[in-house]
């Protein structure tokens, strides 16, 4: 099978033998971490006590204080096909440790233990897809414009490094000039296809999303833009239609508001949004939109955040920055989603569509006929954002994807002028599920839970079950933000190369932050204290309790609450690595 290898774990080396019959074999020295090619298996590999297993790709390596850790794919499943090539989803990964013997100081032993713990987070990264034969990082229109010389290059040279999850890890193989042994793993938040029979014509609709690694991170710990203009949660989503030999593509992007801002967790349900006034803000916004217009053409920047309330300060900062933007290819469209649509009237998004309909017609979509000739070109994109670029953004992008697909079907003669997807029940249902699953996967990557408002995308209306699920997801997000995502952010910084272990580096850790490990227990004690206070008050009102007992529990509750409130930020699980913010 393509990409399948036998991994031999010998005492002095790891040996990877391809099943495809290639003569060259990859060897990694366990004492030095150096990689090389050998012509035949070492004699020790024939021993009966040697452990061996099947792996499906060497993704690269990360170097910690005690040596090199090589990441391999240990389990995969076929997720479909793309460009007539099989596409695989990673089911499990594993780091192989090259056992260096090196003396470490006590503080460095603690640091190494923390870093090794982060490797477990990396191994459990969800939503990774890869192909051995096809570049997955460039959308269809971009690929069509590339020359034949580009297509003849190795996949690692064809790929857009912005969307290669293991771009930093693969440097290990490039340094050894062994890059063709790597299954270059591309981070696709979701790959899903559905087939629909419409007017005796079989349609295949596919969604592919590509997450940028330039400012990767978790929901609360990666907000806004960096000095280069890269933004958090930047995702390029491509909707593909294949029908009767025709190939159509429609691309949208999402990304955090491209100014300097933050929302640091401090145990409050909604931490305060803080816009950072910086002299470089205008230049950063200019860089961000210049990059988008160079890559995609005209940009329609749809801003869905609240223009009042806690989000208002960010709305003002974004609006002011866009007023000073000197780029004629960018149109800024503020749309107060919650004010216009409320919590259930998402059908009022038609107001937004009517507002930007003319822009959408000018941007068009990409279309190739059965002779592989380009007949339509997408001349711009819609850039959508809300606060997290998850929930409101998912609802809006699914609407725009629906409108684009309907226009493509009209262009192919499969729809009449006024025909819409919702006139076909099965088609409508499958399309909704496609986008709902897509939104959930993006949300899992950034926030750790399914998307909110997903029931509207899935069923076209808000449901009681959907509201309950949103409540559960909101509580889960609160827990993950405060007590989990700091370590997950560190893992992302390690895998993307934002943090590199060295003798001079050291994870930051405040004294009080050590208490954060016990915050779930502290929370349980506070809840128990509140319950005990309430019960004792009830007993006092009935003449069965003691006032002093009630005052004691009330004092314990007050003191604990005061400590937590005063030190909320320090008690949360915060990133400890000194990477870029």
N, C-alpha and C positions, 0 to 999 in steps of 0.2 A: 504493500500500500504506500501511496505517496507520503513522503515525510516521515515514515515510521523508521525508528532506529532501535537497536539493542544497546542499552547502557550497561557496561560492565564496571562495577565498583571494586577496583583492585586496590591493594594496600597502598600503592604509590601513585596511582593515577585513575582518572575516570576515562573510559574508552567508549566512543559512540560509533557503532557500526551500522551504516545504512542498510536497510533491507532491499534497496533498489538495485544492489549489485555494483555500486560505485567502488572503485579500487581503493580510493583514499578513505582513511579512517581518522576521526578526530580524537586526539588525546589531550587531556588536561592534567598537568602535573599537580598532585595534591600537596606537594611541599612548597611550590612556588606560585601556583595558579597560572602558569604559562600554558598557552594552547599551541598545539602543533599538529601536523598531518603525518600519519604513518601509513605504511603500505600493507601491513598485516597485523593480525591480532597478537598481542603478547602471549607467550606460552602460559603465563599464569591464568589467562582467561579460560583455559580448558580445565582448570581445577574444579573439583566437585563442590568445594566450600565457598566459591566466589559467588557473591550476589549479583544478579542481573535482572533488568526489567526493561519494559518497552517504553520509550518516550517518543514524542511527536514533534520535537523541535527544541533547539537550544536558543534561548531568547537573549542571552547576554549574561552579564554578571555585575555585581555590586561589590565594592571593596570596603570592608570594615577594618577595625584596628588589628584584628588577629589574622586577616587574610581575605581571600576571595570567596564569594558565594555565587555559584553558577545556577541560573534559573532555567528550568526545563518544563515543558508541557508533559504531564503524566497521563492526562485523560482528555479526550476530545469527543465531539459528536458532530455529524454533518448537519448543518443548519439550512442547507439549500445550495443554490448556485448563483454565481454572479459573473456576467460576461462569459457564460458557458464554462465556467470553472467552478469546482466544488468549493464551498466556503464552510469553515469549521468554527464551532464555538468551543472555547476552552472550558473544560469541566473541572480540571484541577491542575495546579502547578506545584513545583517543589524546588527549594534551594538545596543544592549539593555543596557541602562545606569542604573547602580545601583546607586541610588541617595544618595550619602554621603553628609552630611552637615559638611563642614570644612572651617575654615577661612584661606584665602590665602592672602599673601602680594600682592601689586599691580604688582610687577614683576612676581610673580607666577601666577597671573590671566592671564597675557599676555602669559606666557608659556603654561598654560593649554588650552587657546583658540587655540594656534598654534597646539598643540598635538591633540586636538579634530578635527581640520580641517584635519589632516592627516588620521583620521579614515575614512573620506569620500573617500580618495584615496584608502584605503585598501578595502572598500566596492565595489569599481569599478574595482578590479583586474580582468583582463580577462584571459581566457584560463585555468580555473580550472575544473578538472574532478575528480570524486570519485566513489567508489563502496562500498556498504554495506557488500559485501560477499567475495570479492577477493582482495588480495594484488596486488596493481598496481605498486609498487616501485621496484620490482625485476624483471629482464628480465627472459625469458623463461628458458634459460640454468641454470641460478643461482637458479631459483625456483626448477628445476628438481633435482639439487644436494642437496637440503635441505631435512632434514629427516621428517618423518611423525609427529614426536613430534612437529616440528616447525609449520607444517600446522594446528595442533590442537590448537595452541595458538591464543589469540585474535589478530585482525588485527594490532593493534598498536604495538604488539611485533614482528609480522612477518615483518613489514615494515622496509625498509632501511631509517633511519632518514635523510640521506643526501637529499633524494628526497621527503620528506614530507613537504609541504608548511607551514602547521600550527603546525610544530613540537614544536615550542616555546609556541604557544597559548594553546596547549593541556596539558601543564604542570599544568594548572589550574584544569583540571579534574583529572589528576593523583594525585595531592595533596589531592583531596577529595576522591580518590579511586572510581571514577565514570567513568573511562575511557571507559567502554563498552557502555555508553550512547552517545559516540561521533561518528559522521560520519567522520572518519579520512580522511581528504581531501588531495589528492595527486596532486601535481602540474604537470599536463601533458600539455605541450605546444600545442600539437596537438594529437587528436585521430581521425582517419578517416579510413574507410574501403571501398574498392570497390570490386565488384564481376565481374568476367570476365569468359565468356564461351570459353574455348579453347579445340579444338578437342573433343567436347562433354563432357568435364570435367569442372565442376564449380570450379573456383579458387576464394579464398578470400585473398586479400592483405591488410594488416593493418600497419599503422605507429603509433608508440607510442614514444613520447619524454618525457624525465624526466629531469627537470632542478634542478641542485644542489642549495641548500640554503646556502652553506658554504661561498660563496662570492657573494651573490646575489646583484643585483643593476642595475642601468641604464647605458647606453652606455658610457658616458664620465666619470661618477663618480665611476665606478668599472672597473679598468683595471688591467692587469697583475696578479701577485700572491700575496698572503699574506705570513707571515713567516711560516705558517704550510704547505705551498705548494698547497693550494686550489686556484683555478683560477676563474676569472670572466667569466660569460656566459658559464659555463660548462654544457653541455647537452648530455645525453645519448639517442641516437635514435635507436630504434629497429624496423626493418622491418620484418613483419611476413607473411608467406605464409601458407595457409591451403588448401589442395587438396587431395581428396580421402582418408581421414583419416590420412594423413601425416601432420606434423606440422614442419615448418622450420623457423628459426630465424637468422637474421643477424644484428649485433650490431656495431654501429660506435659512436664515441664521438667527440665533439668539445670543445674548450676552449681557453681562451686568452693565449698569449705567457707567459710562466711561469717564468718570471723574474720580477724584480721591475721596473715598468715604469708607466708613467702617461701622460695625455693629457688634461690639465685643460682648460675649456672653457673661452674665453676672448673676445668674440664677433667676432673673426676672423672666416672665413668659415672653415678653417682647422687649429685648434690650434696646436701648436708645440708639437711633440712627444718628450718626454724626458725620456731617459733611466737612471735609478738611479743606480749608481755603489755602491754596498753594499757588505760588507764582507761576508754576509750570502747567497749571490746569489747562489753559487754552492750548498750549503746545501738545499736551497729551491727547486731548480731544481731536485736534487736527491730525495727529499721527494715526489715531485709531480709524477715523473715517477716510483718511487718505489711503490706508491699507485696504479697507473694504472696497472703495471705489476703484482702486487699481486692480483688485482681484475680480470684482463682480460687476462693475459698471455703476449705474445710478443706485442710490441707497435711499430707501424709505424707512426712516427711523420711527417706529411706532412705540410710544411710551405709554404703558398701561398703569403706572403707579397712581396712587391717590394724590390729588393736588392740594389736599388739606390734611389736617391731622398729623400723625407722627411721620408720615412719608412726605409731608409738604416741604420740609427743609431740603430734601433731596430733589423734589420736583423743581423747586426754584433754582437750585444749583445746576441741574441739567439744562433747564430752559435758558438760563443765562449763558451757559457755555455754548449752546447751540446758536444763540443770537450772534455770537462773536465768531462763529465758524466761517471761514473763508473757503467754502467748497460748494460750487454750484451744482454738483452731482448729488447733494444730500438734501432731503426734505424731511423736516422734523414734524411729527404728528402726535401731539399729546392727546390721550384718550383716557379719561378717568373711569376705569373699568368698573369699580365698585359703585361709583356715583350713578353711572348710567345703567348698569346691569344689575346692581344689587347683589344678593346672594343666590338668586334663583332665576332671574330673567336674563339668561345668557343669550337668548334669541335676539336681544337688542344689540348684539354685536353687528347686526345688519347695518346699524347706523355707521359704524366704523367702515364697513365694506363699501357702503355707498360713498363715503367721504374719500376713499382712496381708489375707487374703481378705475378712474381714468389713468392713474399712475400704474396700476396693475396691468392694464391693457397695453401701455407703452413698454413695460418691462418684458412682457411675453413669457415664453418658455422655450426650451430646447427640443427640437424634433428632428429625427433622422428617418428617411424613407427606407424601404426594403433594399435599395441599392447602396445603402450606407452614405447617402448624400444628405447634407444638412439643409433642411427646408425652413426651419425656424431657429432663432437664436434668443436665449434669455439675455436681456440687456441690462438687468439690474436685479436687486433682491430687496426683500423686506427684512429689516432687522427689528426684531421684537424683544421687548424687555418688560418685566415687572420687577418687583424687589428681588425675588430669588430666580427669576427667569424659569419658573417651573409651572405653576398652576394656571394662572391667568394666561401665561404665554402658551401653554399647551392647548388651551381652549381656542385661542386666537389662531395659532398656527394650523390647527386641524380645520378651521373654517377656510383659511386661505388655501390650504391644500385641496379641499373639496372644490372650491371655485376654480382652481387651476385645472383639476382633473376634468371637471365638466366642460371647460373651454377646450381642452385637448380632445375630448370625445366628440365635441361638435366639429372640431377641425378635421377629424378622421371620418366624419359622416356617420358616427355611431349614435349620436344624439341629435334630436331636432333642436331648433333655435331656442326654444323655451324649456327644453327637457332638463330635469335635474336628477341627481342621484337618489334623492328621497322618494322618487316615484317608483323605485325598484327596491322592494323591501329587503330581499336577501343581499343585494349589492350594498345597500345603505348600512345594513347591520354589519357586514364584513368590513366595510371601510371604517366604521366607527370603532370596531374592536381593534383594528390595525393601529389606529392612532392612539387609542386608549392605552394599549400595551406599550407602545412607543413612549408615551408620556411617563408611564410608570418606571420604565427602565432608566430614563434620564434622571428622574427624581431619586431613584435608588442610589445612583452614582453620586449625586451631589448632596442629598439630604438624608439618605438612608431609609426612606419610606416610599410607598406609592404616592403618586401625585394626588393632590386635593382636586376636587371638582371633576374627578375622573368619570363619575357616573354620567355627567352631561355629555362628555365626549363619547362614552360607550353607548348610552341609550338615547341621547338627545334631550334629556330632561333630568332634573334633580330628583333623587329618590330618598326615602327614609334610610334605606341601607347605605346609600352613598354618604349621607350626612353623618351616620354613625361611624362609617369607615374614616371619614375626614376627622372626626373627633379622636379616634384611636391614633391616626397618623400624626395629628397635631401633638398629642401627648408623647408619642414616640420621638418625634423630632425634638421636643423639649429635652427629653432624657439624653438623646444622642448628642445634641448640641453642647450640653453642659458636662456630661460625664464620659464621653466616648470619642468625640470627633477630634480632640486635640492630638491623640495618638494616631488617628487615621490621617490627619494632616501631616504629621511628621513622616509617616510611611510614604505619602505621596511626594513629599519634598526629597526623600531619600531616593526613590525610584526615578525621579525626573532630574536628579543631579543638583537640585537647589542646595542641598546640604551634602558635603563630602566629609567623611570621617577622617580625622588626622590627629596627630599627637597634640596639636595646639587647640583643637576644637573641644568643646564640652557642652552637652545639653544643659540649658538653663533650668534651674529648679529652685524656687523660693522655699523657705522653711515652711511657711503655712500651706504651700501647695501640697505637701505630703498628706495633709488632712483630707484632700479631695478624694483620695481613694476610699475614704470611709463616709463620703457624703450620702450614699443611699441609706447607710445605717443611721446617720444623723437625722436624715429626713424621717425615717421610721420612728426615731425617738421623739421628734417634734410632734408627729401625728399622734403617737401614743400619749404624749403629755397633754395635748389638746383634748383628746378623748377622756383622759383621767380628770382633767379640770372640769369638763362638761358633766361627767358623771358625779363628781363631788358636789358641784353646784346643784344638780338635780336632787342629790341626797339632802343637802342643806335645806333646800326649799321644802322638803318633806319632813324636816326635823330629824333625819337619820344620820346626818353627817357632821363633820367638824369643820368649822370655818378655817382653822389653821391648816388643815390638810388641803383644803381648796386653795388657799393662798400659796402654799408650798408648790403645788403643781402649776399654778398660774405663773409663779416666779420662774420656775424651771423653763416653762414654755417661752416666756418673755426674754429670758437671757439667751436661750438658744436661738430664738428668732433674731435677736439683736446681733449676735455674733455672725450669723449667716448673712444678714442684710449688709452689715458693715464690711464683711470680707467676701462678698459674693463672687467677685471676679477672681480672687485668689483661690477660692475653693473649687472652682471649675477645673475640668481637665483641659488644660491649655497646651498648645504646641511647645515643646521644649528645645527643638533643634533651632539653631541660629541660622535659619535660611532667610530667603527674601520674603518680605511681607507684601 
